[in-house]
Amino acid sequence: MTVVISGGGPAGMMLGLLLARAHVEVTVLEKHADFLRDFRGDTVHASTVRLMDELGLGREFAALPQSRLGDMELPVSDGRRVRMTDFARLPAPYNYIAMVPQWDLLNLLAETARREPAFTLRMNTEATGLLRQGGKVVGVRYRTRDGEEGELRADLTVAADGRHSALRQDAGLVPEELPVPFDTWWLRLPRHPEEQAEESRLIPSFGTGAFALSLTRNDYFQISYSTAKGSDARLRAEGIERFRARIAELMPRFADRVDHLSSMDDVHLLEVRLNRLRRWYTDGLLLIGDAAHAMSPAGGVGINLAIQDAVATAALLAEPLRRGRLTTADLARVQRRRRGPMMIMQRLQLMLQQSFFVPVLRGSRTTAPGPVVLAARHLPAFRHLVSRLIAVGPRPEHAPAFARRSPVGAEAAQ
């Protein structure tokens, strides 16, 4: 049996590699010419680092440009900070989150997958709709960047084409939208030479009606600025001078470099969405990752969940595909396995919104809630739980036996 995957993001590329290693004929369609795009999610969580080792890619992954994400700290009322996580106390060597440019990770997966005879990657090719026969999805319609249109038939079509999935729309599947009170704007600011040795830590800054966070990258700071949903037109109308002042007010340490933002073109909107499908599949079609459940950027867990979806999909479907006996019941098994972890993380994100983000946006809070501060200060088990949920996830998936290659040793992942 054959598989076509729409979308060459982390879920699509991982699933393509795994199915090819199971000797299932698989084609991944990616609409862009390369993977090089700014402000994509770049966190590679501990369970994914372990997965790379299981696939025999630990050494290659460790060679990618990367840094380790430090613990999350929140401001408290006495002007100090409280540490919310303790990643180092997770079982070694998979006790950290790596910051890796997503294009480097995707290039590694693509290069590895191309070594499998059953794998095909078609860049500059966008899946635009579904092919149907007798009520069953039997492939996709596609369009290349040159305008060529065609059809690609497959026994299984997988939509891994993100939160604006064209295949989901064509299938008539409408996600349930959950309330999200904020949007996020991404930007980058330079790192000074004397800052190169700084430990990367997650320390959000809360202001009146807005909050910001800096991520330490190899040679720059990646900044997220969040305020009330629907504010993009207003922020752009106010202009870059006012936006620079907003960043400097929230994060005074960056006041000396906000002039590097030359215009609002340097500020990129992420329209935050939190949603989920009631049903991830129809006959011949399966949706995974953001196409099935868009996540808020809170905790940076979306990529990890998408990759875990891909691993579970390959583990559950490879054998039915090889035998030519794939049924909708098999597709339902994927949803049953992955829906629980997704629901847990979405509920946690909703709780985080209500306890942190909504009060900040209303101007009624600029520090962490008291009960959270007490738990973080006095209950190590609380910090461990938060660390595990973020870095590992509620149900981490392991590489299936057919996809494993000789491990490179734990030291290669450190």
N, C-alpha and C positions, 0 to 999 in steps of 0.2 A: 504494500500500500504506500501511497505517497502523501506528503504533507506540504502545504504552503503556509508560510508564516508572514503576516503583514506587520512590518515594523522591525527595524534593526537596532532597537534599544537593548538594555541589559536583559530583559525577559526574552525577547525574540532571538537574540544571538546566543544566549545560554541554551535555550530550548533547541535551537538548530544544531548546536554542537552536540548536545546529549543524544538527540535522536539519530544524528549521523553516526555516532559511535555505537548505536544500537543497530546499525545497518538498515535504517529506514531512510528512504529517499526523501530528502527535505530541501525545499527552496525558501530562502529568506528574501523578501522584497524590502528594500530600503529606498525611500524616495529621494534622499540626498546623495550627492556625489562622494561625500566622506562623512566622518563622524564628528568633525571639528565644529562645535558650537558652544558658545559661552553660556554660563550659568545653568548648566544641566546639573542634576544631582551627582555629586562626586564622592559621597561617603560610601566606603566599602566596609561593611560591618563584620564583626568577628566571625559570624557563621559563614559569611561569604569568603572570608580569608581562608577558613578551614576547607570550604568547598574547593577553592583553587588548589589547595594541597592535595585533596582527594582526587582531583582530575589530573594530577601530575604537573600542575602549572605553578607551583609555589615559587620556584626559582625565578621564572619569567615574571611573575607578578611582583616579587620583591624588587626586581630590577627596574620597575616602572618608577617615574618620578612621583614621590609621595611624601606625606608627612603624617604624623599620628595626631589624632584629635584628642585634646585634653579633656579633663572632667568638666562637667557643667557646674557653674557656681551662680547663685542668685543673690542679689542685694537684699539686705535686711534693714530693719528700722534703725539700728545703731550705727549705720554707715559701713558696716563690715559686710562680708559675704559668707554664705553657707554653701558647702559642697553637696551637690545632689547626687553625684555618681561617684563610683570608685571602680573604674574599669580594670585597673591593675589587679584587683582581687578576684577577677574572674579566672577560671582555670587557664593557665598558660599552656601553649604559647598564643592561644586565641583569646587574648584579653585586651584587645584594643580595636579602635576604629581607624581605618586608614582614609586619608584624603588623597584620592587619585583622580587626575583628570579623566572624565568619563570616556573621552575619545581614545585615551591610551588603553583603558580596559577593554573597550569594544574592539579596538584594533587587535589586541592580543587574542580575544575570543575568535575574531574573524580569521586571523592567520592560523590559529590552531584548527578551526573547523575546516578550512580549505584543504587541510591535509587528509581529510576523510573523503573517500570516493563518493559517498552518498550525499555530500553537502554541496549546495550551490547558493551563492550569494549574488543577487542582482541589484547593483546600485543604480541610482537614477531611475528607479522603477517604483511607482506608487500604486498600491492596490486601491482602486476607486469604487469597487462594488463587488457584489457576490454573484456567482453563477448558481442557478438553481435548476434542478431536474426532478420533477415529481414531488415538489415540496422539500427536497433535500438540498443543502448547500454542497456543490460539487466543485468549488474552486472560486477564482476571483477574476474580475476584469482588471486590467492594469493599463497605465499610461506611463511612457518613459518621458524623460526630460526633453527629448527631441520631438515629442508629440505623437510618437507611435502608440497605437492602442492595440490591445490584444487580450487573449484569454489564457488562463493557466488553470488546468483542471487538476484536482487533487481529491484524495479520499477524505482528508481532513484539512480544514482551513482553521488556522489559529489567528485570532486578532490580538496582536500585541502592539497596536498602533496608538496607544496612549489615551489620554483623557478626552480627546476630541475624535475618537475612533470613527472613521468613515464606515467601516464594516459593521460596527455596532448600530450606527444610524440606519444603514441599509437593511439590517436584520429587524429593525423596528423595536429594538430593545432600548428601553428608556430607564436610566438609572434613577434611583431615589436620591434626591439632593438633600444633604444635611446642612444645617445652618452654619455658616462661616462668617464671622463679623469683620474680617480683615482681608486685605490684599498685601502683597509683599513686592517691594522694588529692590532689585539687585544692582550693585555697582561694585567697582573695584578701586582701591586706593593703594598707592605704593608703600612698600616697606622700606624703611631707612636701613642702611648697612648695620647700624648698631642694634637693630631689632632682629637680626637674622637668627640669633641664638635663643630668642624668647620661646618659652614653652607655649604651645597652642592650647588655649583654654576657651571654653564656651561660657561667656559672661554677658548675658543680655543686659541692655540698658533700658530702663523704663522711664518714660516721660509722661507728660500730660497728653493723652490721646494718641500716643505712638510708642513703639518700642523698636529697638535695633539690636543687631548681633553681628559680631565680626568673626570670620573664619580665617585662620592663618594659613595662607598658601605658601608655596615655595618662594615666590618673589613679590607677593602682593597680599593685601588684605581683601577678602571678599566680604562685602557688607550687605546685610539685609535690613531694610527699613520697612516697617509695617505700620499701617494706620487703617482707618475705617474703609471698608469695602466701598468701591465706587468712587474713590478719591483721585483717580488717575488724571482725569481732565482738569480738576482743580489744581493739582500739584504742577501740572505742565503749564497751565495758564499763569501760575505765580512765577514761574521761571527758575532758572538755575541758581540765581543768587539766593533766593529764599530757600531753595532746597539745600544748598550748602550750609546755610545757617541752621537748618533743622538737624542736619547730621552733626555739626559742631556742638550744638546744644545738647544733644543726646549723648554724644561720645566726644568729650572735650579733647581726648588724646589725639584725635584726628583733625582738630581744628587747623593744624599747620599744613594740611595737605588737601583740604577739600577743594582748593583751586584747581586741582588736577581734573575735576569734573568740568569740562569745557561747555557742555550744553546738556539739556535734558535727554539728548540722544544717548548719553552715557549711562542713563538710568533705565533699567529694563523691568517692565511690569510682569509679575507672575500673578495671574488671577487665581487666587486660592480657591480650590474646590474640594469638597469632601462628599463623596457619593458612593453608591454601590448598586449593582444589579441584583434583583431578586433571583434571576436565573442567568447563569454564565454561559449557557450553551443552547444550541438548537441542533437538529439533526445535521451532522456534518460540519458544525461550527463550534469552536470553543473560544472564549475570551479570557485573557489573563492580564495580570498587572493593572495598570491604570485604566485600561479599557473596561475592566470588570469592577474596579474599585479605586477611584482617585483618592489620594491621601493628602492631608495638609502637610506643609513642610515641617511642622513641629516634630522634633526628634529625628528628622531626616530618615524616616523608616521606610519610605515608599519604595526605594530601589531594592532594599533587602527583601521586602514582601514580594515584589515582582519576580526577583530571582528565585525565591523559594517556590513561588507558583510554578515557574518553569521547571524546576527540579522535580517537584511532585508530578507535574504533567508527564514528563519523560518517564519517570519511574512507574506510573500507573498505566500509561498508554503504549509504551514501546512493545510489549508482548502482544497485545491485541492487534497492533498495527503490523507486526511481523507475521502474525498468523492470518491476517486478512479478515479478522473477526471484530473489528471495532464497532461498538454500538453506542447509542446515546446514554445507556446506563454506565458505560465506561467514562463518558464525559462528566456525568453526574458525580462520579466518584471523586474527580478532581475538585469540583466545587465543595463537596462534603468535607474533604480533607483540609482545604485552604480557607473556607469561609470562617471557621472559628478563630484562627489567628488574626484574620483581617478584622473581624468584629471586635476582638479584644483591643486592637490598636486604635481602631476608630473611636471606640468608647473612651479610651484614655485620652485621645486627642480632644474629644468633646469636653471631658472633665477639665483638661488643661485650659481650654478656651474659657470655660465658665469661671474657673478659679483665678486665672491669671489675665488672659487677654481682654475679656469683656470689662473687668474693672479698670484696667489700664486705659482702654479706649474711652471709657466714661470719665476718666480723670479722677477716679476714686482710689487708685492704688498705684504706687510706684515701687513697692517692695514685695517680697514673697509673703504669702499668708502665714500667720503664726503657727497653725498646726503643721504645716509643711516644714517650717523652720525647726520646730521641736523634733519632728520625726527624723529629719536629715542630720541634726546635731547629735541625737541621743540613741538612734536605732540603726546600727550598722546594717541590719537586715533590710531596712527600707532602702538604703543606698544600693545594696546589692541587688534588690529586686528591680529598681529603676535601671541600674546598669545592665542587668540581664535582658530586660524587655527591649531596651534600645539596641544593645550590641548584638544580641543573639536572636531575640524574638520569641514569641510564645510557643512556636512549633518549628524549630529549625530542621531543615531537610538535609539529608546526606546524599552524596552522589551515589546513584545506583551502581551495582557491581559492574554492569556492562560498560559503564562510562569511565571507570577508574583506570588510572595508569600508575606506573611505578612512582611512589611518593618520593619527593626530593628531601625529606627530612624536615622536622619542625623548625630547625634553625633557619631554613631558607625563608620562612614566613615571618621571621622576627625582624 
